[in-house]
Amino acid sequence: MERSDLERFLEMLPNEPAELIREDNHFKQLGLDIGDYQDPDAVIDLLMEHPKLMQRPVVVRGDRAVIARPSELVEELL
């Protein structure tokens, strides 16, 4: 994934930038604090270095996108 893709996702998502980050065991093992990732650039930098931390799937339709967790959120785009 390219930086421009992440920038585009963050512009299209209705969520706060930090919501694109998975706060899973890997996140905790890295000793990260979600409070450090409120800024879009910080989120993008983190996901470029650790792509496994990105919430998935992100569904895009036109100029809108959703993080499809739960999957019912995709219905909003249809």
N, CA, C and O atoms as a CHARMM CRD file, in Angstrom:
* protein
*
  312
    1    1 MET  N      0.83800  -1.16800   0.00000 PROA 1      0.00000
    2    1 MET  CA     0.00000   0.00000   0.00000 PROA 1      0.00000
    3    1 MET  C      0.89100   1.24200   0.00000 PROA 1      0.00000
    4    1 MET  O      1.94400   1.28400   0.63800 PROA 1      0.00000
    5    2 GLU  N      0.44300   2.21500  -0.71600 PROA 2      0.00000
    6    2 GLU  CA     1.21000   3.45300  -0.82600 PROA 2      0.00000
    7    2 GLU  C      0.67100   4.51200   0.13500 PROA 2      0.00000
    8    2 GLU  O     -0.47900   4.45900   0.56900 PROA 2      0.00000
    9    3 ARG  N      1.52500   5.45700   0.44700 PROA 3      0.00000
   10    3 ARG  CA     1.14200   6.54600   1.34500 PROA 3      0.00000
   11    3 ARG  C     -0.08800   7.28800   0.81900 PROA 3      0.00000
   12    3 ARG  O     -0.97300   7.66000   1.58900 PROA 3      0.00000
   13    4 SER  N     -0.13300   7.49800  -0.48400 PROA 4      0.00000
   14    4 SER  CA    -1.26700   8.21300  -1.07700 PROA 4      0.00000
   15    4 SER  C     -2.58100   7.45000  -0.87800 PROA 4      0.00000
   16    4 SER  O     -3.63600   8.06900  -0.74500 PROA 4      0.00000
   17    5 ASP  N     -2.52700   6.10900  -0.85700 PROA 5      0.00000
   18    5 ASP  CA    -3.73200   5.31200  -0.59800 PROA 5      0.00000
   19    5 ASP  C     -4.24300   5.57600   0.81600 PROA 5      0.00000
   20    5 ASP  O     -5.44100   5.76900   1.02500 PROA 5      0.00000
   21    6 LEU  N     -3.33600   5.58200   1.77600 PROA 6      0.00000
   22    6 LEU  CA    -3.72800   5.83600   3.16000 PROA 6      0.00000
   23    6 LEU  C     -4.26800   7.25200   3.33800 PROA 6      0.00000
   24    6 LEU  O     -5.24200   7.46100   4.06100 PROA 6      0.00000
   25    7 GLU  N     -3.64700   8.21100   2.68800 PROA 7      0.00000
   26    7 GLU  CA    -4.12900   9.58900   2.75200 PROA 7      0.00000
   27    7 GLU  C     -5.55400   9.66600   2.21300 PROA 7      0.00000
   28    7 GLU  O     -6.40900  10.34100   2.78800 PROA 7      0.00000
   29    8 ARG  N     -5.79900   8.97500   1.11500 PROA 8      0.00000
   30    8 ARG  CA    -7.12900   8.97400   0.50000 PROA 8      0.00000
   31    8 ARG  C     -8.15400   8.31100   1.42200 PROA 8      0.00000
   32    8 ARG  O     -9.25900   8.82600   1.59500 PROA 8      0.00000
   33    9 PHE  N     -7.78700   7.15900   2.01800 PROA 9      0.00000
   34    9 PHE  CA    -8.69900   6.48100   2.95100 PROA 9      0.00000
   35    9 PHE  C     -9.08300   7.40700   4.09700 PROA 9      0.00000
   36    9 PHE  O    -10.25900   7.52500   4.44200 PROA 9      0.00000
   37   10 LEU  N     -8.09200   8.06100   4.68200 PROA 10     0.00000
   38   10 LEU  CA    -8.36700   8.92200   5.82800 PROA 10     0.00000
   39   10 LEU  C     -9.25700  10.10200   5.45300 PROA 10     0.00000
   40   10 LEU  O    -10.05100  10.56500   6.27200 PROA 10     0.00000
   41   11 GLU  N     -9.13200  10.58700   4.22700 PROA 11     0.00000
   42   11 GLU  CA    -9.98300  11.68800   3.77800 PROA 11     0.00000
   43   11 GLU  C    -11.42400  11.22200   3.57600 PROA 11     0.00000
   44   11 GLU  O    -12.36000  11.98700   3.80800 PROA 11     0.00000
   45   12 MET  N    -11.60800   9.98200   3.14800 PROA 12     0.00000
   46   12 MET  CA   -12.93800   9.46900   2.82600 PROA 12     0.00000
   47   12 MET  C    -13.66400   8.86600   4.01700 PROA 12     0.00000
   48   12 MET  O    -14.89400   8.82200   4.02800 PROA 12     0.00000
   49   13 LEU  N    -12.93400   8.40600   5.01200 PROA 13     0.00000
   50   13 LEU  CA   -13.55200   7.76300   6.16900 PROA 13     0.00000
   51   13 LEU  C    -14.20000   8.79100   7.08900 PROA 13     0.00000
   52   13 LEU  O    -13.64000   9.86400   7.30800 PROA 13     0.00000
   53   14 PRO  N    -15.37500   8.47300   7.62800 PROA 14     0.00000
   54   14 PRO  CA   -16.00500   9.38900   8.57100 PROA 14     0.00000
   55   14 PRO  C    -15.38600   9.29400   9.96600 PROA 14     0.00000
   56   14 PRO  O    -15.69200  10.11100  10.83500 PROA 14     0.00000
   57   15 ASN  N    -14.52700   8.31400  10.18300 PROA 15     0.00000
   58   15 ASN  CA   -13.92300   8.03900  11.47800 PROA 15     0.00000
   59   15 ASN  C    -12.77600   8.99000  11.78700 PROA 15     0.00000
   60   15 ASN  O    -12.23400   9.65600  10.90500 PROA 15     0.00000
   61   16 GLU  N    -12.42400   9.03100  13.07100 PROA 16     0.00000
   62   16 GLU  CA   -11.20600   9.72200  13.48800 PROA 16     0.00000
   63   16 GLU  C    -10.01300   8.93400  12.93900 PROA 16     0.00000
   64   16 GLU  O    -10.10900   7.71500  12.79800 PROA 16     0.00000
   65   17 PRO  N     -8.89600   9.59000  12.62600 PROA 17     0.00000
   66   17 PRO  CA    -7.74700   8.89100  12.05300 PROA 17     0.00000
   67   17 PRO  C     -7.30500   7.65700  12.84600 PROA 17     0.00000
   68   17 PRO  O     -6.98700   6.62800  12.24800 PROA 17     0.00000
   69   18 ALA  N     -7.27900   7.74200  14.16900 PROA 18     0.00000
   70   18 ALA  CA    -6.79200   6.63500  15.00100 PROA 18     0.00000
   71   18 ALA  C     -7.63400   5.37000  14.85000 PROA 18     0.00000
   72   18 ALA  O     -7.16000   4.27400  15.14700 PROA 18     0.00000
   73   19 GLU  N     -8.87700   5.51100  14.39300 PROA 19     0.00000
   74   19 GLU  CA    -9.73800   4.33500  14.23900 PROA 19     0.00000
   75   19 GLU  C     -9.29100   3.42100  13.11100 PROA 19     0.00000
   76   19 GLU  O     -9.78000   2.29600  13.00100 PROA 19     0.00000
   77   20 LEU  N     -8.37400   3.88100  12.27400 PROA 20     0.00000
   78   20 LEU  CA    -7.82800   3.03600  11.21100 PROA 20     0.00000
   79   20 LEU  C     -6.75000   2.09100  11.75500 PROA 20     0.00000
   80   20 LEU  O     -6.26200   1.22000  11.03500 PROA 20     0.00000
   81   21 ILE  N     -6.38700   2.26800  13.01700 PROA 21     0.00000
   82   21 ILE  CA    -5.34100   1.45100  13.64800 PROA 21     0.00000
   83   21 ILE  C     -5.97100   0.34100  14.47700 PROA 21     0.00000
   84   21 ILE  O     -6.89400   0.57500  15.25600 PROA 21     0.00000
   85   22 ARG  N     -5.45900  -0.86300  14.29700 PROA 22     0.00000
   86   22 ARG  CA    -5.87600  -2.00300  15.11600 PROA 22     0.00000
   87   22 ARG  C     -5.07900  -1.98700  16.41400 PROA 22     0.00000
   88   22 ARG  O     -3.84800  -2.00500  16.39100 PROA 22     0.00000
   89   23 GLU  N     -5.76300  -1.95500  17.52200 PROA 23     0.00000
   90   23 GLU  CA    -5.09400  -2.00100  18.82700 PROA 23     0.00000
   91   23 GLU  C     -5.05800  -3.45600  19.29700 PROA 23     0.00000
   92   23 GLU  O     -5.68300  -3.81700  20.29400 PROA 23     0.00000
   93   24 ASP  N     -4.32100  -4.27300  18.56700 PROA 24     0.00000
   94   24 ASP  CA    -4.24900  -5.69800  18.86400 PROA 24     0.00000
   95   24 ASP  C     -2.98700  -6.02000  19.66600 PROA 24     0.00000
   96   24 ASP  O     -2.31200  -5.11700  20.15900 PROA 24     0.00000
   97   25 ASN  N     -2.67700  -7.29400  19.79100 PROA 25     0.00000
   98   25 ASN  CA    -1.48800  -7.71100  20.54600 PROA 25     0.00000
   99   25 ASN  C     -0.20900  -7.14200  19.95500 PROA 25     0.00000
  100   25 ASN  O      0.69800  -6.75500  20.69300 PROA 25     0.00000
  101   26 HSD  N     -0.12700  -7.08800  18.62500 PROA 26     0.00000
  102   26 HSD  CA     1.07400  -6.53700  17.98300 PROA 26     0.00000
  103   26 HSD  C      1.25900  -5.07000  18.38300 PROA 26     0.00000
  104   26 HSD  O      2.37400  -4.63600  18.67300 PROA 26     0.00000
  105   27 PHE  N      0.16800  -4.31800  18.39700 PROA 27     0.00000
  106   27 PHE  CA     0.19900  -2.92000  18.81100 PROA 27     0.00000
  107   27 PHE  C      0.73700  -2.81400  20.24000 PROA 27     0.00000
  108   27 PHE  O      1.59400  -1.98100  20.53600 PROA 27     0.00000
  109   28 LYS  N      0.21400  -3.67600  21.11900 PROA 28     0.00000
  110   28 LYS  CA     0.64400  -3.66100  22.51800 PROA 28     0.00000
  111   28 LYS  C      2.09500  -4.09000  22.66900 PROA 28     0.00000
  112   28 LYS  O      2.83000  -3.51900  23.47400 PROA 28     0.00000
  113   29 GLN  N      2.52000  -5.10400  21.89300 PROA 29     0.00000
  114   29 GLN  CA     3.90800  -5.57000  21.95800 PROA 29     0.00000
  115   29 GLN  C      4.88600  -4.48100  21.53400 PROA 29     0.00000
  116   29 GLN  O      6.01300  -4.42200  22.02500 PROA 29     0.00000
  117   30 LEU  N      4.45300  -3.63200  20.63000 PROA 30     0.00000
  118   30 LEU  CA     5.30500  -2.52400  20.19500 PROA 30     0.00000
  119   30 LEU  C      5.36100  -1.40500  21.23500 PROA 30     0.00000
  120   30 LEU  O      6.14900  -0.46900  21.10500 PROA 30     0.00000
  121   31 GLY  N      4.51900  -1.50800  22.26900 PROA 31     0.00000
  122   31 GLY  CA     4.50700  -0.50000  23.32900 PROA 31     0.00000
  123   31 GLY  C      3.93300   0.83000  22.87900 PROA 31     0.00000
  124   31 GLY  O      4.32700   1.88200  23.38100 PROA 31     0.00000
  125   32 LEU  N      3.00100   0.78800  21.93400 PROA 32     0.00000
  126   32 LEU  CA     2.43600   2.01100  21.38700 PROA 32     0.00000
  127   32 LEU  C      1.26500   2.51200  22.22100 PROA 32     0.00000
  128   32 LEU  O      0.63100   1.75100  22.95200 PROA 32     0.00000
  129   33 ASP  N      0.99300   3.79600  22.09800 PROA 33     0.00000
  130   33 ASP  CA    -0.12000   4.44900  22.79500 PROA 33     0.00000
  131   33 ASP  C     -1.00400   5.09500  21.73800 PROA 33     0.00000
  132   33 ASP  O     -0.54300   5.94200  20.97200 PROA 33     0.00000
  133   34 ILE  N     -2.27900   4.69600  21.69300 PROA 34     0.00000
  134   34 ILE  CA    -3.19000   5.21500  20.67000 PROA 34     0.00000
  135   34 ILE  C     -3.30600   6.73400  20.74300 PROA 34     0.00000
  136   34 ILE  O     -3.62800   7.37200  19.74000 PROA 34     0.00000
  137   35 GLY  N     -3.05700   7.31500  21.88600 PROA 35     0.00000
  138   35 GLY  CA    -3.08900   8.76400  22.02700 PROA 35     0.00000
  139   35 GLY  C     -2.06400   9.48000  21.15700 PROA 35     0.00000
  140   35 GLY  O     -2.21000  10.66700  20.86300 PROA 35     0.00000
  141   36 ASP  N     -1.03500   8.76100  20.75100 PROA 36     0.00000
  142   36 ASP  CA    -0.00100   9.34100  19.89000 PROA 36     0.00000
  143   36 ASP  C     -0.41800   9.36300  18.42000 PROA 36     0.00000
  144   36 ASP  O      0.32200   9.86800  17.57600 PROA 36     0.00000
  145   37 TYR  N     -1.59500   8.82100  18.10800 PROA 37     0.00000
  146   37 TYR  CA    -2.00300   8.66100  16.71200 PROA 37     0.00000
  147   37 TYR  C     -3.35400   9.31100  16.43200 PROA 37     0.00000
  148   37 TYR  O     -4.24500   8.69000  15.85200 PROA 37     0.00000
  149   38 GLN  N     -3.49500  10.55100  16.84300 PROA 38     0.00000
  150   38 GLN  CA    -4.71900  11.30700  16.57800 PROA 38     0.00000
  151   38 GLN  C     -4.59200  12.13400  15.30700 PROA 38     0.00000
  152   38 GLN  O     -5.59100  12.57900  14.74300 PROA 38     0.00000
  153   39 ASP  N     -3.38100  12.33200  14.86900 PROA 39     0.00000
  154   39 ASP  CA    -3.07600  13.13200  13.68500 PROA 39     0.00000
  155   39 ASP  C     -2.96600  12.21300  12.45400 PROA 39     0.00000
  156   39 ASP  O     -2.32000  11.16800  12.53200 PROA 39     0.00000
  157   40 PRO  N     -3.58000  12.58000  11.33000 PROA 40     0.00000
  158   40 PRO  CA    -3.50300  11.71900  10.14700 PROA 40     0.00000
  159   40 PRO  C     -2.07800  11.35200   9.73600 PROA 40     0.00000
  160   40 PRO  O     -1.82600  10.20800   9.35800 PROA 40     0.00000
  161   41 ASP  N     -1.15400  12.28900   9.80100 PROA 41     0.00000
  162   41 ASP  CA     0.22600  11.98800   9.39900 PROA 41     0.00000
  163   41 ASP  C      0.86500  10.94600  10.30900 PROA 41     0.00000
  164   41 ASP  O      1.60900  10.08600   9.83600 PROA 41     0.00000
  165   42 ALA  N      0.58200  11.01200  11.61100 PROA 42     0.00000
  166   42 ALA  CA     1.12000  10.02500  12.54700 PROA 42     0.00000
  167   42 ALA  C      0.54300   8.64300  12.25900 PROA 42     0.00000
  168   42 ALA  O      1.25500   7.64200  12.32800 PROA 42     0.00000
  169   43 VAL  N     -0.75200   8.59000  11.93600 PROA 43     0.00000
  170   43 VAL  CA    -1.39400   7.31700  11.60000 PROA 43     0.00000
  171   43 VAL  C     -0.76100   6.74200  10.33600 PROA 43     0.00000
  172   43 VAL  O     -0.43400   5.55600  10.28800 PROA 43     0.00000
  173   44 ILE  N     -0.59100   7.56500   9.33200 PROA 44     0.00000
  174   44 ILE  CA    -0.00200   7.10600   8.07600 PROA 44     0.00000
  175   44 ILE  C      1.42300   6.62600   8.29000 PROA 44     0.00000
  176   44 ILE  O      1.80200   5.57400   7.77500 PROA 44     0.00000
  177   45 ASP  N      2.22100   7.37800   9.04000 PROA 45     0.00000
  178   45 ASP  CA     3.59700   6.95300   9.32000 PROA 45     0.00000
  179   45 ASP  C      3.61700   5.58500   9.98900 PROA 45     0.00000
  180   45 ASP  O      4.41000   4.72200   9.61400 PROA 45     0.00000
  181   46 LEU  N      2.74600   5.38300  10.98100 PROA 46     0.00000
  182   46 LEU  CA     2.68900   4.10600  11.68300 PROA 46     0.00000
  183   46 LEU  C      2.29600   2.97600  10.73800 PROA 46     0.00000
  184   46 LEU  O      2.92400   1.91700  10.74700 PROA 46     0.00000
  185   47 LEU  N      1.26400   3.18900   9.92200 PROA 47     0.00000
  186   47 LEU  CA     0.79400   2.12800   9.04200 PROA 47     0.00000
  187   47 LEU  C      1.75600   1.84400   7.89900 PROA 47     0.00000
  188   47 LEU  O      1.77300   0.73200   7.37000 PROA 47     0.00000
  189   48 MET  N      2.54100   2.81400   7.51500 PROA 48     0.00000
  190   48 MET  CA     3.57300   2.55700   6.50600 PROA 48     0.00000
  191   48 MET  C      4.65700   1.64500   7.08500 PROA 48     0.00000
  192   48 MET  O      5.18800   0.78000   6.38800 PROA 48     0.00000
  193   49 GLU  N      4.97600   1.84300   8.35600 PROA 49     0.00000
  194   49 GLU  CA     5.99700   1.03100   9.00800 PROA 49     0.00000
  195   49 GLU  C      5.44900  -0.32100   9.46900 PROA 49     0.00000
  196   49 GLU  O      6.17200  -1.31800   9.45400 PROA 49     0.00000
  197   50 HSD  N      4.18200  -0.36200   9.87700 PROA 50     0.00000
  198   50 HSD  CA     3.55900  -1.58500  10.42000 PROA 50     0.00000
  199   50 HSD  C      2.19200  -1.79500   9.75300 PROA 50     0.00000
  200   50 HSD  O      1.16400  -1.57300  10.39300 PROA 50     0.00000
  201   51 PRO  N      2.16100  -2.21500   8.49100 PROA 51     0.00000
  202   51 PRO  CA     0.88300  -2.34700   7.77400 PROA 51     0.00000
  203   51 PRO  C     -0.08900  -3.33300   8.41300 PROA 51     0.00000
  204   51 PRO  O     -1.29300  -3.23000   8.17800 PROA 51     0.00000
  205   52 LYS  N      0.38600  -4.27400   9.20300 PROA 52     0.00000
  206   52 LYS  CA    -0.50200  -5.23100   9.85700 PROA 52     0.00000
  207   52 LYS  C     -1.42300  -4.55400  10.87700 PROA 52     0.00000
  208   52 LYS  O     -2.42100  -5.14200  11.29400 PROA 52     0.00000
  209   53 LEU  N     -1.09900  -3.34400  11.27300 PROA 53     0.00000
  210   53 LEU  CA    -1.90300  -2.63700  12.26500 PROA 53     0.00000
  211   53 LEU  C     -3.10700  -1.90700  11.66400 PROA 53     0.00000
  212   53 LEU  O     -3.86600  -1.26500  12.39000 PROA 53     0.00000
  213   54 MET  N     -3.28400  -2.00200  10.35800 PROA 54     0.00000
  214   54 MET  CA    -4.41700  -1.31400   9.73500 PROA 54     0.00000
  215   54 MET  C     -5.69100  -2.13000   9.89900 PROA 54     0.00000
  216   54 MET  O     -5.71600  -3.33500   9.64900 PROA 54     0.00000
  217   55 GLN  N     -6.75500  -1.44100  10.32700 PROA 55     0.00000
  218   55 GLN  CA    -8.07400  -2.07600  10.39600 PROA 55     0.00000
  219   55 GLN  C     -8.45400  -2.53600   8.99600 PROA 55     0.00000
  220   55 GLN  O     -8.24100  -1.82200   8.01600 PROA 55     0.00000
  221   56 ARG  N     -9.01000  -3.71300   8.91700 PROA 56     0.00000
  222   56 ARG  CA    -9.44600  -4.25300   7.62600 PROA 56     0.00000
  223   56 ARG  C    -10.77100  -4.93800   7.80400 PROA 56     0.00000
  224   56 ARG  O    -11.08700  -5.40000   8.90000 PROA 56     0.00000
  225   57 PRO  N    -11.53200  -5.01300   6.78000 PROA 57     0.00000
  226   57 PRO  CA   -11.34800  -4.37200   5.47000 PROA 57     0.00000
  227   57 PRO  C    -11.84300  -2.92800   5.47300 PROA 57     0.00000
  228   57 PRO  O    -12.70200  -2.53800   6.26400 PROA 57     0.00000
  229   58 VAL  N    -11.27200  -2.15800   4.56300 PROA 58     0.00000
  230   58 VAL  CA   -11.77600  -0.81900   4.27500 PROA 58     0.00000
  231   58 VAL  C    -12.46700  -0.94600   2.91900 PROA 58     0.00000
  232   58 VAL  O    -11.86000  -1.37900   1.93900 PROA 58     0.00000
  233   59 VAL  N    -13.72700  -0.56800   2.87700 PROA 59     0.00000
  234   59 VAL  CA   -14.50300  -0.66900   1.65100 PROA 59     0.00000
  235   59 VAL  C    -14.71100   0.74000   1.10900 PROA 59     0.00000
  236   59 VAL  O    -15.12400   1.64600   1.83300 PROA 59     0.00000
  237   60 VAL  N    -14.41600   0.90800  -0.18200 PROA 60     0.00000
  238   60 VAL  CA   -14.50500   2.21000  -0.83800 PROA 60     0.00000
  239   60 VAL  C    -15.56600   2.13300  -1.92900 PROA 60     0.00000
  240   60 VAL  O    -15.61900   1.18200  -2.71000 PROA 60     0.00000
  241   61 ARG  N    -16.39600   3.15000  -1.95800 PROA 61     0.00000
  242   61 ARG  CA   -17.36000   3.29400  -3.05400 PROA 61     0.00000
  243   61 ARG  C    -17.45700   4.77200  -3.38100 PROA 61     0.00000
  244   61 ARG  O    -17.89100   5.57900  -2.55900 PROA 61     0.00000
  245   62 GLY  N    -17.05400   5.10800  -4.57200 PROA 62     0.00000
  246   62 GLY  CA   -17.06500   6.51600  -4.97700 PROA 62     0.00000
  247   62 GLY  C    -16.10500   7.31500  -4.11900 PROA 62     0.00000
  248   62 GLY  O    -14.91900   6.99800  -4.03400 PROA 62     0.00000
  249   63 ASP  N    -16.63000   8.35800  -3.48300 PROA 63     0.00000
  250   63 ASP  CA   -15.78500   9.21000  -2.64300 PROA 63     0.00000
  251   63 ASP  C    -16.00500   8.95100  -1.16100 PROA 63     0.00000
  252   63 ASP  O    -15.64600   9.77400  -0.31800 PROA 63     0.00000
  253   64 ARG  N    -16.60700   7.78200  -0.84200 PROA 64     0.00000
  254   64 ARG  CA   -16.85500   7.40800   0.55000 PROA 64     0.00000
  255   64 ARG  C    -16.19300   6.08300   0.85900 PROA 64     0.00000
  256   64 ARG  O    -15.96700   5.25800  -0.02700 PROA 64     0.00000
  257   65 ALA  N    -15.88700   5.89200   2.13700 PROA 65     0.00000
  258   65 ALA  CA   -15.27600   4.64100   2.58300 PROA 65     0.00000
  259   65 ALA  C    -15.73600   4.34700   4.00200 PROA 65     0.00000
  260   65 ALA  O    -16.10500   5.25000   4.75300 PROA 65     0.00000
  261   66 VAL  N    -15.70800   3.06100   4.35500 PROA 66     0.00000
  262   66 VAL  CA   -15.99300   2.65200   5.72600 PROA 66     0.00000
  263   66 VAL  C    -15.02100   1.55800   6.12400 PROA 66     0.00000
  264   66 VAL  O    -14.55000   0.78500   5.29000 PROA 66     0.00000
  265   67 ILE  N    -14.73300   1.51000   7.40900 PROA 67     0.00000
  266   67 ILE  CA   -14.03300   0.37200   7.98000 PROA 67     0.00000
  267   67 ILE  C    -15.14100  -0.64500   8.23600 PROA 67     0.00000
  268   67 ILE  O    -16.02500  -0.40500   9.05900 PROA 67     0.00000
  269   68 ALA  N    -15.10100  -1.76000   7.54900 PROA 68     0.00000
  270   68 ALA  CA   -16.20800  -2.71500   7.55600 PROA 68     0.00000
  271   68 ALA  C    -16.17500  -3.65200   8.75900 PROA 68     0.00000
  272   68 ALA  O    -16.23500  -4.87300   8.61200 PROA 68     0.00000
  273   69 ARG  N    -16.08100  -3.07500   9.92900 PROA 69     0.00000
  274   69 ARG  CA   -16.16000  -3.81300  11.19000 PROA 69     0.00000
  275   69 ARG  C    -17.13300  -3.08200  12.06700 PROA 69     0.00000
  276   69 ARG  O    -16.78700  -2.01300  12.57100 PROA 69     0.00000
  277   70 PRO  N    -18.29100  -3.56800  12.27900 PROA 70     0.00000
  278   70 PRO  CA   -18.88300  -4.80800  11.79200 PROA 70     0.00000
  279   70 PRO  C    -19.26500  -4.69400  10.31200 PROA 70     0.00000
  280   70 PRO  O    -19.34800  -3.59700   9.75900 PROA 70     0.00000
  281   71 SER  N    -19.48800  -5.82500   9.70300 PROA 71     0.00000
  282   71 SER  CA   -19.74600  -5.87400   8.25900 PROA 71     0.00000
  283   71 SER  C    -21.00100  -5.10000   7.85400 PROA 71     0.00000
  284   71 SER  O    -21.12800  -4.70400   6.69600 PROA 71     0.00000
  285   72 GLU  N    -21.92100  -4.88200   8.78000 PROA 72     0.00000
  286   72 GLU  CA   -23.13700  -4.13400   8.46300 PROA 72     0.00000
  287   72 GLU  C    -22.85100  -2.70400   8.02200 PROA 72     0.00000
  288   72 GLU  O    -23.67800  -2.08300   7.35600 PROA 72     0.00000
  289   73 LEU  N    -21.70200  -2.18800   8.38300 PROA 73     0.00000
  290   73 LEU  CA   -21.34100  -0.81900   7.98200 PROA 73     0.00000
  291   73 LEU  C    -21.23100  -0.67500   6.47100 PROA 73     0.00000
  292   73 LEU  O    -21.39700   0.42200   5.93600 PROA 73     0.00000
  293   74 VAL  N    -20.95100  -1.78000   5.77800 PROA 74     0.00000
  294   74 VAL  CA   -20.84500  -1.73600   4.31800 PROA 74     0.00000
  295   74 VAL  C    -22.20000  -1.37700   3.72000 PROA 74     0.00000
  296   74 VAL  O    -22.26300  -0.73900   2.66900 PROA 74     0.00000
  297   75 GLU  N    -23.26200  -1.77300   4.36600 PROA 75     0.00000
  298   75 GLU  CA   -24.60500  -1.46600   3.85300 PROA 75     0.00000
  299   75 GLU  C    -24.82500   0.03600   3.70600 PROA 75     0.00000
  300   75 GLU  O    -25.61100   0.46700   2.86200 PROA 75     0.00000
  301   76 GLU  N    -24.14300   0.82900   4.51600 PROA 76     0.00000
  302   76 GLU  CA   -24.26600   2.29100   4.41700 PROA 76     0.00000
  303   76 GLU  C    -23.78900   2.80900   3.06100 PROA 76     0.00000
  304   76 GLU  O    -24.25900   3.84000   2.58100 PROA 76     0.00000
  305   77 LEU  N    -22.85200   2.08200   2.45000 PROA 77     0.00000
  306   77 LEU  CA   -22.31500   2.52400   1.17000 PROA 77     0.00000
  307   77 LEU  C    -23.15900   2.06800  -0.01500 PROA 77     0.00000
  308   77 LEU  O    -23.04600   2.61300  -1.11300 PROA 77     0.00000
  309   78 LEU  N    -23.99200   1.07800   0.20900 PROA 78     0.00000
  310   78 LEU  CA   -24.74200   0.49300  -0.90400 PROA 78     0.00000
  311   78 LEU  C    -26.02500   1.19800  -1.21300 PROA 78     0.00000
  312   78 LEU  O    -26.74400   0.79900  -2.12900 PROA 78     0.00000
